[in-house]
Amino acid sequence: MTARLEPGPVQSANPRAAEPAATAFERLRGGGAGRLRMLASVRDLHEARLVAEAGVDVIDLKEPAAGALGAVPLHVVHEVVVALRAAGHAQPVTATVGDWPVHARDAVLERVRATAACGVDVVKVGVERADGAAALLAALAGAPAPVVPVFFADQGLDEALLALACWLPFPGVMLDTAGKADGSLLECLDAPSVRHFITRVQGAGKLAGIAGSLRASQAALLRELAPDLAGFRGALCEGGRAAGLSPQRLQALATEINN
């Protein structure tokens, strides 16, 4: 399903702090050598506050009911960023732009610009393994905002696309899954393949993130694989990823990841 564009919020000033846009995200790499950092996907201000107060490292705005990388409405993105910064929460905030085909470059770039204008630190964009993916990556590299491309493990790793993403000036690269009902990332790809992705991205000086129906029971393997970020949504919810966040599950997972 193709995402739709919507009007951006009217704002008088960018709510992001004065530091360079990607700095808060990029410094996650050097900050806690050997420590797995946690990204939690949220759909609204209530969930964002829960995650921020739990000390999660990265707050990711995504609408799980709208697809693998479903977009949160722009006015909600803006509301969340303003409220978190006003409350003194300094964690990087990322946001997705929706599920787009690779040939919809102009629409994707417009959504990237509109999302960045809401004050997020980084915009996440899914890149399907399809004709036109290299052109989309090149276009995203020239976007007027920090972008993290997201590849889909259940479509197979494309070495040429991975090499291109590592060469282009992105602050990080992520690996996720497109089909959330088909098991976790670590069931779509074996551990050596996931480790290869992580090593390749980190070797290029970028943050390596993985996500895709990851579970608390996989925490030990995640620490062994040593990505910079591990992303979670379904594991934080009672009743599946489209349900609301459970504070109990959130706290338990945050504790497990930090052990």
TORKOL-4160 file (C-alpha; in steps of 0.2 Angstrom, whole numbers, padded with zeros to 4 digits, m for minus):
259
<pt num="1" X="0000" Y="0000" Z="0000"/>
<pt num="2" X="0007" Y="0017" Z="m0005"/>
<pt num="3" X="0008" Y="0030" Z="0009"/>
<pt num="4" X="m0001" Y="0047" Z="0006"/>
<pt num="5" X="0006" Y="0065" Z="0008"/>
<pt num="6" X="m0002" Y="0077" Z="0020"/>
<pt num="7" X="0000" Y="0095" Z="0025"/>
<pt num="8" X="0014" Y="0099" Z="0037"/>
<pt num="9" X="0012" Y="0108" Z="0053"/>
<pt num="10" X="0012" Y="0127" Z="0054"/>
<pt num="11" X="0026" Y="0131" Z="0066"/>
<pt num="12" X="0035" Y="0147" Z="0071"/>
<pt num="13" X="0052" Y="0139" Z="0075"/>
<pt num="14" X="0061" Y="0123" Z="0073"/>
<pt num="15" X="0059" Y="0113" Z="0090"/>
<pt num="16" X="0075" Y="0104" Z="0088"/>
<pt num="17" X="0090" Y="0109" Z="0099"/>
<pt num="18" X="0103" Y="0121" Z="0091"/>
<pt num="19" X="0116" Y="0107" Z="0089"/>
<pt num="20" X="0118" Y="0100" Z="0071"/>
<pt num="21" X="0103" Y="0089" Z="0067"/>
<pt num="22" X="0111" Y="0072" Z="0067"/>
<pt num="23" X="0123" Y="0075" Z="0081"/>
<pt num="24" X="0112" Y="0067" Z="0095"/>
<pt num="25" X="0109" Y="0052" Z="0084"/>
<pt num="26" X="0127" Y="0050" Z="0078"/>
<pt num="27" X="0135" Y="0051" Z="0096"/>
<pt num="28" X="0126" Y="0035" Z="0101"/>
<pt num="29" X="0140" Y="0026" Z="0092"/>
<pt num="30" X="0154" Y="0032" Z="0103"/>
<pt num="31" X="0145" Y="0035" Z="0119"/>
<pt num="32" X="0144" Y="0018" Z="0127"/>
<pt num="33" X="0157" Y="0006" Z="0120"/>
<pt num="34" X="0150" Y="m0011" Z="0119"/>
<pt num="35" X="0132" Y="m0006" Z="0126"/>
<pt num="36" X="0117" Y="m0011" Z="0116"/>
<pt num="37" X="0106" Y="0004" Z="0114"/>
<pt num="38" X="0087" Y="0002" Z="0113"/>
<pt num="39" X="0075" Y="0011" Z="0100"/>
<pt num="40" X="0057" Y="0010" Z="0104"/>
<pt num="41" X="0043" Y="0014" Z="0091"/>
<pt num="42" X="0029" Y="0025" Z="0097"/>
<pt num="43" X="0013" Y="0031" Z="0089"/>
<pt num="44" X="0008" Y="0046" Z="0100"/>
<pt num="45" X="0013" Y="0058" Z="0114"/>
<pt num="46" X="0007" Y="0047" Z="0127"/>
<pt num="47" X="0018" Y="0032" Z="0122"/>
<pt num="48" X="0033" Y="0044" Z="0118"/>
<pt num="49" X="0032" Y="0050" Z="0136"/>
<pt num="50" X="0032" Y="0033" Z="0143"/>
<pt num="51" X="0047" Y="0028" Z="0133"/>
<pt num="52" X="0056" Y="0044" Z="0137"/>
<pt num="53" X="0054" Y="0042" Z="0155"/>
<pt num="54" X="0059" Y="0024" Z="0154"/>
<pt num="55" X="0076" Y="0030" Z="0148"/>
<pt num="56" X="0075" Y="0022" Z="0131"/>
<pt num="57" X="0090" Y="0028" Z="0120"/>
<pt num="58" X="0080" Y="0032" Z="0104"/>
<pt num="59" X="0062" Y="0037" Z="0102"/>
<pt num="60" X="0055" Y="0032" Z="0085"/>
<pt num="61" X="0039" Y="0039" Z="0078"/>
<pt num="62" X="0029" Y="0026" Z="0068"/>
<pt num="63" X="0011" Y="0020" Z="0066"/>
<pt num="64" X="0011" Y="0001" Z="0067"/>
<pt num="65" X="m0006" Y="0000" Z="0060"/>
<pt num="66" X="m0001" Y="0008" Z="0044"/>
<pt num="67" X="0012" Y="m0004" Z="0038"/>
<pt num="68" X="0030" Y="m0009" Z="0042"/>
<pt num="69" X="0036" Y="0009" Z="0042"/>
<pt num="70" X="0019" Y="0017" Z="0044"/>
<pt num="71" X="0020" Y="0036" Z="0046"/>
<pt num="72" X="0013" Y="0046" Z="0061"/>
<pt num="73" X="0003" Y="0061" Z="0055"/>
<pt num="74" X="0015" Y="0076" Z="0054"/>
<pt num="75" X="0005" Y="0086" Z="0067"/>
<pt num="76" X="0008" Y="0072" Z="0079"/>
<pt num="77" X="0027" Y="0071" Z="0075"/>
<pt num="78" X="0028" Y="0090" Z="0079"/>
<pt num="79" X="0018" Y="0089" Z="0095"/>
<pt num="80" X="0029" Y="0075" Z="0101"/>
<pt num="81" X="0045" Y="0083" Z="0098"/>
<pt num="82" X="0040" Y="0100" Z="0105"/>
<pt num="83" X="0033" Y="0091" Z="0121"/>
<pt num="84" X="0048" Y="0080" Z="0124"/>
<pt num="85" X="0060" Y="0095" Z="0122"/>
<pt num="86" X="0050" Y="0106" Z="0133"/>
<pt num="87" X="0051" Y="0092" Z="0146"/>
<pt num="88" X="0070" Y="0091" Z="0145"/>
<pt num="89" X="0071" Y="0074" Z="0137"/>
<pt num="90" X="0086" Y="0074" Z="0126"/>
<pt num="91" X="0085" Y="0057" Z="0117"/>
<pt num="92" X="0086" Y="0057" Z="0098"/>
<pt num="93" X="0069" Y="0057" Z="0090"/>
<pt num="94" X="0067" Y="0048" Z="0073"/>
<pt num="95" X="0052" Y="0046" Z="0062"/>
<pt num="96" X="0047" Y="0036" Z="0047"/>
<pt num="97" X="0039" Y="0042" Z="0031"/>
<pt num="98" X="0027" Y="0028" Z="0027"/>
<pt num="99" X="0029" Y="0013" Z="0015"/>
<pt num="100" X="0033" Y="0019" Z="m0002"/>
<pt num="101" X="0038" Y="0011" Z="m0018"/>
<pt num="102" X="0056" Y="0015" Z="m0023"/>
<pt num="103" X="0050" Y="0024" Z="m0039"/>
<pt num="104" X="0041" Y="0037" Z="m0029"/>
<pt num="105" X="0056" Y="0047" Z="m0026"/>
<pt num="106" X="0048" Y="0064" Z="m0027"/>
<pt num="107" X="0035" Y="0060" Z="m0015"/>
<pt num="108" X="0047" Y="0052" Z="m0003"/>
<pt num="109" X="0058" Y="0067" Z="m0003"/>
<pt num="110" X="0044" Y="0078" Z="0000"/>
<pt num="111" X="0039" Y="0068" Z="0015"/>
<pt num="112" X="0056" Y="0068" Z="0021"/>
<pt num="113" X="0057" Y="0087" Z="0020"/>
<pt num="114" X="0040" Y="0088" Z="0029"/>
<pt num="115" X="0045" Y="0076" Z="0043"/>
<pt num="116" X="0062" Y="0084" Z="0046"/>
<pt num="117" X="0053" Y="0101" Z="0047"/>
<pt num="118" X="0044" Y="0094" Z="0063"/>
<pt num="119" X="0060" Y="0094" Z="0072"/>
<pt num="120" X="0065" Y="0076" Z="0072"/>
<pt num="121" X="0084" Y="0072" Z="0073"/>
<pt num="122" X="0083" Y="0058" Z="0059"/>
<pt num="123" X="0071" Y="0053" Z="0046"/>
<pt num="124" X="0070" Y="0034" Z="0042"/>
<pt num="125" X="0065" Y="0028" Z="0025"/>
<pt num="126" X="0062" Y="0011" Z="0019"/>
<pt num="127" X="0071" Y="0005" Z="0003"/>
<pt num="128" X="0064" Y="m0010" Z="m0005"/>
<pt num="129" X="0075" Y="m0022" Z="m0015"/>
<pt num="130" X="0069" Y="m0017" Z="m0032"/>
<pt num="131" X="0074" Y="m0008" Z="m0048"/>
<pt num="132" X="0076" Y="0010" Z="m0043"/>
<pt num="133" X="0083" Y="0007" Z="m0026"/>
<pt num="134" X="0100" Y="0014" Z="m0030"/>
<pt num="135" X="0092" Y="0030" Z="m0037"/>
<pt num="136" X="0082" Y="0032" Z="m0022"/>
<pt num="137" X="0097" Y="0030" Z="m0011"/>
<pt num="138" X="0106" Y="0043" Z="m0021"/>
<pt num="139" X="0092" Y="0055" Z="m0020"/>
<pt num="140" X="0090" Y="0052" Z="m0001"/>
<pt num="141" X="0109" Y="0056" Z="0001"/>
<pt num="142" X="0105" Y="0073" Z="m0006"/>
<pt num="143" X="0090" Y="0077" Z="0005"/>
<pt num="144" X="0091" Y="0092" Z="0016"/>
<pt num="145" X="0089" Y="0082" Z="0032"/>
<pt num="146" X="0098" Y="0067" Z="0040"/>
<pt num="147" X="0091" Y="0051" Z="0033"/>
<pt num="148" X="0094" Y="0033" Z="0039"/>
<pt num="149" X="0089" Y="0020" Z="0025"/>
<pt num="150" X="0081" Y="0004" Z="0031"/>
<pt num="151" X="0083" Y="m0012" Z="0021"/>
<pt num="152" X="0071" Y="m0027" Z="0023"/>
<pt num="153" X="0079" Y="m0043" Z="0028"/>
<pt num="154" X="0064" Y="m0054" Z="0022"/>
<pt num="155" X="0068" Y="m0047" Z="0004"/>
<pt num="156" X="0086" Y="m0053" Z="0005"/>
<pt num="157" X="0102" Y="m0043" Z="0008"/>
<pt num="158" X="0108" Y="m0034" Z="m0008"/>
<pt num="159" X="0127" Y="m0032" Z="m0006"/>
<pt num="160" X="0128" Y="m0019" Z="m0020"/>
<pt num="161" X="0114" Y="m0008" Z="m0011"/>
<pt num="162" X="0122" Y="m0011" Z="0006"/>
<pt num="163" X="0139" Y="m0005" Z="m0001"/>
<pt num="164" X="0131" Y="0010" Z="m0009"/>
<pt num="165" X="0122" Y="0015" Z="0007"/>
<pt num="166" X="0138" Y="0013" Z="0017"/>
<pt num="167" X="0147" Y="0024" Z="0004"/>
<pt num="168" X="0134" Y="0038" Z="0004"/>
<pt num="169" X="0134" Y="0051" Z="0018"/>
<pt num="170" X="0120" Y="0043" Z="0029"/>
<pt num="171" X="0123" Y="0043" Z="0048"/>
<pt num="172" X="0117" Y="0026" Z="0050"/>
<pt num="173" X="0109" Y="0011" Z="0041"/>
<pt num="174" X="0095" Y="m0001" Z="0048"/>
<pt num="175" X="0089" Y="m0018" Z="0044"/>
<pt num="176" X="0071" Y="m0022" Z="0047"/>
<pt num="177" X="0057" Y="m0034" Z="0041"/>
<pt num="178" X="0043" Y="m0029" Z="0029"/>
<pt num="179" X="0032" Y="m0044" Z="0034"/>
<pt num="180" X="0029" Y="m0043" Z="0053"/>
<pt num="181" X="0018" Y="m0059" Z="0053"/>
<pt num="182" X="0033" Y="m0069" Z="0046"/>
<pt num="183" X="0043" Y="m0070" Z="0062"/>
<pt num="184" X="0058" Y="m0060" Z="0068"/>
<pt num="185" X="0073" Y="m0053" Z="0059"/>
<pt num="186" X="0083" Y="m0066" Z="0067"/>
<pt num="187" X="0072" Y="m0079" Z="0059"/>
<pt num="188" X="0072" Y="m0071" Z="0042"/>
<pt num="189" X="0091" Y="m0071" Z="0042"/>
<pt num="190" X="0104" Y="m0081" Z="0051"/>
<pt num="191" X="0116" Y="m0074" Z="0064"/>
<pt num="192" X="0131" Y="m0073" Z="0052"/>
<pt num="193" X="0121" Y="m0063" Z="0039"/>
<pt num="194" X="0115" Y="m0051" Z="0052"/>
<pt num="195" X="0133" Y="m0050" Z="0059"/>
<pt num="196" X="0139" Y="m0046" Z="0042"/>
<pt num="197" X="0127" Y="m0032" Z="0040"/>
<pt num="198" X="0132" Y="m0024" Z="0056"/>
<pt num="199" X="0150" Y="m0026" Z="0053"/>
<pt num="200" X="0149" Y="m0019" Z="0036"/>
<pt num="201" X="0139" Y="m0003" Z="0042"/>
<pt num="202" X="0150" Y="0000" Z="0057"/>
<pt num="203" X="0166" Y="m0003" Z="0047"/>
<pt num="204" X="0160" Y="0012" Z="0036"/>
<pt num="205" X="0159" Y="0023" Z="0052"/>
<pt num="206" X="0140" Y="0023" Z="0053"/>
<pt num="207" X="0127" Y="0017" Z="0066"/>
<pt num="208" X="0120" Y="m0001" Z="0063"/>
<pt num="209" X="0103" Y="m0004" Z="0068"/>
<pt num="210" X="0092" Y="m0019" Z="0068"/>
<pt num="211" X="0073" Y="m0022" Z="0071"/>
<pt num="212" X="0059" Y="m0033" Z="0065"/>
<pt num="213" X="0048" Y="m0042" Z="0078"/>
<pt num="214" X="0063" Y="m0043" Z="0090"/>
<pt num="215" X="0059" Y="m0052" Z="0106"/>
<pt num="216" X="0065" Y="m0050" Z="0124"/>
<pt num="217" X="0071" Y="m0068" Z="0124"/>
<pt num="218" X="0083" Y="m0063" Z="0110"/>
<pt num="219" X="0092" Y="m0050" Z="0121"/>
<pt num="220" X="0108" Y="m0061" Z="0124"/>
<pt num="221" X="0110" Y="m0064" Z="0105"/>
<pt num="222" X="0107" Y="m0046" Z="0101"/>
<pt num="223" X="0121" Y="m0041" Z="0113"/>
<pt num="224" X="0132" Y="m0054" Z="0105"/>
<pt num="225" X="0129" Y="m0047" Z="0088"/>
<pt num="226" X="0132" Y="m0030" Z="0095"/>
<pt num="227" X="0123" Y="m0018" Z="0083"/>
<pt num="228" X="0122" Y="0000" Z="0089"/>
<pt num="229" X="0103" Y="0000" Z="0090"/>
<pt num="230" X="0090" Y="m0013" Z="0092"/>
<pt num="231" X="0072" Y="m0008" Z="0088"/>
<pt num="232" X="0056" Y="m0014" Z="0097"/>
<pt num="233" X="0038" Y="m0012" Z="0095"/>
<pt num="234" X="0028" Y="m0028" Z="0096"/>
<pt num="235" X="0038" Y="m0034" Z="0111"/>
<pt num="236" X="0032" Y="m0019" Z="0120"/>
<pt num="237" X="0014" Y="m0022" Z="0118"/>
<pt num="238" X="0000" Y="m0033" Z="0124"/>
<pt num="239" X="m0009" Y="m0041" Z="0110"/>
<pt num="240" X="0003" Y="m0037" Z="0095"/>
<pt num="241" X="0012" Y="m0022" Z="0088"/>
<pt num="242" X="m0004" Y="m0012" Z="0084"/>
<pt num="243" X="m0010" Y="m0012" Z="0102"/>
<pt num="244" X="m0004" Y="0001" Z="0115"/>
<pt num="245" X="0012" Y="0000" Z="0124"/>
<pt num="246" X="0013" Y="m0009" Z="0140"/>
<pt num="247" X="0023" Y="0000" Z="0154"/>
<pt num="248" X="0027" Y="m0016" Z="0162"/>
<pt num="249" X="0034" Y="m0024" Z="0146"/>
<pt num="250" X="0043" Y="m0008" Z="0142"/>
<pt num="251" X="0052" Y="m0008" Z="0159"/>
<pt num="252" X="0056" Y="m0026" Z="0158"/>
<pt num="253" X="0063" Y="m0025" Z="0141"/>
<pt num="254" X="0073" Y="m0010" Z="0145"/>
<pt num="255" X="0080" Y="m0019" Z="0160"/>
<pt num="256" X="0084" Y="m0034" Z="0150"/>
<pt num="257" X="0093" Y="m0025" Z="0136"/>
<pt num="258" X="0104" Y="m0015" Z="0149"/>
<pt num="259" X="0109" Y="m0030" Z="0159"/>
